[in-house]
Amino acid sequence: MATLTYLTTTHFDFGALGKLAAELKRSGVKRPFIATDKGVRAAGLVDTVSASLGGDAPATIYDETPKPD
């Protein structure tokens, strides 16, 4: 799996979403915040990410991000 580390760590590869809960725990994030728009949320992508967090880190979701003109 490719990993990019600069100011944050980013994992690229199939199954990278499976690392999300562990990365949040390692970083000390207890209340993740997901900013998205209604289209991405309607496509089910936010549900997929939220499910990968497990019950230990319930996310706050903001889906009012405007689409660019």
C-alpha positions, 0 to 999 in steps of 0.5 A: 500500500502506498503511503504519503506523509507530509502534514497528514498521512494518506493511504492509497490502495484497495482496502485503505478505508479499513485503516481509517479507524486505526488512523483516527485512534492513532491521531487521537481523533475522537469526534471526526467531522466529515464535510461533503455535499448532498450528491456525495452523500446521496451516492452512499459514499458518506455511509461507507466511510461512516460505517468504517469508523465503527462505534468508537468514533461517531462522525458529525456530518455536514452536507451543505457544502455548495457545488462549484459554479 
